[in-house]
Amino acid sequence: MAYTDIKTVIKGKLEALKDDNEKTLLREVFLFDSNKSTGYPYATVVQSISEGEIIDNTRVERIYEIAVKVFQEISEGGKSNEEAMTLMTTIEDEIINMFDSDRQLTVNGVPSCERVEIVSANKDYGTNESPYIILNFQVRCIKIIDKTC
């Protein structure tokens, strides 16, 4: 299980997030940085850093850090700042719950990693064609890899 696999698992779990009315929370989820979404809110899942440490002659601990960013536009014709911030807080709660409920990123009963941790979460503002709110998560996935040296 490498970056590509873990990113794909996180993408699938984000795409499955629903609100109280069973409506999908995110319009799109990309495995790369993008500002070409078909609508808001959308998310990106990209690798950040990785590191590793040899545990013994047969095991390596690999740490993958992944940046998850959610974008919500603020505009006259769309959501107000208050509406956008309320939605982003709901999405933040759902993403935290998603990781807290599945600390091994399990797919079909098979864990993708030993554990996943949210390193940080914060909100910020940005502008492109119009202003938007960015919800930033830094996620750490720890994987023990069996290798014979």
Secondary structure as GFF3:
##gff-version 3
##sequence-region A 1 149
A	DSSP	alpha_helix	3	15	.	.	.	ID=ss1
A	DSSP	beta_strand	28	30	.	.	.	ID=ss2
A	DSSP	beta_strand	42	54	.	.	.	ID=ss3
A	DSSP	beta_strand	59	73	.	.	.	ID=ss4
A	DSSP	alpha_helix	81	101	.	.	.	ID=ss5
A	DSSP	beta_strand	115	127	.	.	.	ID=ss6
A	DSSP	beta_strand	131	146	.	.	.	ID=ss7
###
